[in-house]
């Protein structure tokens, strides 16, 4: 049985979306944000206090992009996954990690210094600088997305989930105003996927059933 610990719209949305894409059964455990403060018992599951925490039998994982790679390889070979003998294997790995390391990283600083810090500790200049950093790095995929529907392998893969979450977070932060035309069209395509819509519905249903607020609360690792 797969268990995913999740906060609304946090990085854990990546594996939730992947689970809906592959159709694997799972248990979704919703947590208030930030769980390290509001759900102290969760530290027994993940001492970092961050989400996701992913359990599959004896497997324990906490990195959202790595969990997507694991799910794709285990449950969706040559579909959501890209095999080592496919020409785009390198591009797949690159964009899978580009979504987290290159795109989500600057967004966490926008979150912290524009939203999460107490008013007297907020730093608008830092937030603005990293918002520009995010959009500058996102523009690097504009030429490619002007020519193709998805990031690699001529199909939707876990790499699109990784980058797609960064676009979802950008929308929450109103950074989507900086999307180029092809990136905006790509984001619209991703939002139309049935599995994306099911993932949104799944977190809403689970949050309601478990008494967790639905206020968007992407995770900040600080």
C-alpha positions, 0 to 999 in steps of 0.5 A, a space after each residue: 500500500 502507498 501512503 502519501 503525507 501531503 499539505 495542500 498545494 505543497 511539493 507533495 502535489 508532485 507525487 499525488 499527481 503522479 499517483 493519479 497519472 499511473 492509477 495506483 491506489 494510495 492513502 492520502 494523509 493531509 497535514 496542516 501547514 507547516 506540519 513541523 509546527 502544527 502537527 508535531 507527531 509528524 516528526 516521528 514520520 519525517 524528522 525534517 517536518 516537511 512534506 512529502 513523506 512517501 511510504 511504499 512497503 519498506 520504501 521511505 522517501 521525502 523528495 518530491 521529484 525523486 518520488 515521481 521518478 520512483 513511481 514512474 519507473 516502478 509503475 509506468 515504464 516507457 510511459 511516464 518514465 523514460 528508459 535509459 536506452 531512449 534518446 531523451 533519457 538525459 533530457 528526462 532526468 535533467 527536466 525532472 530535477 530542473 523543476 525542483 532545483 532550478 524553478 522551485 528553489 527561487 520560489 521558496 525565497 519569494 514565499 518566505 520573504 513576501 508571505 511567510 515572515 513576520 511583517 517586520 522581517 519581510 524583504 520585498 527586494 529579495 522577493 522581487 529579485 528571486 521572482 525575476 530569477 524564476 522567470 528568467 530560468 523558466 524562459 529557457 524552455 520557451 523555444 523548446 515548448 514553442 516546437 513541442 507539446 511536452 518537455 521530452 520523449 514526445 510524450 507526457 512524463 514525470 518531468 512534466 509533473 516536476 516542472 508543472 508543479 513549479 508552474 502551479 506554485 507560480 500561479 499561487 504566487 502570481 508569478 504566472 504573469 511573467 509566463 511567455 506565450 509557449 510556457 502559458 500554453 504548456 501550463 494550460 495543457 497540463 491543467 487539462 489533464 484528467 489526472 491533474 484534475 483528479 489530484 486537485 479533487 483528491 486533495 480537496 476531498 481528503 482535506 475536507 474529510 480530515 479537517 485540514 484547511 484548503 488554503 493554498 500553502 506550498 511548503 517552504 523548507 527553511 
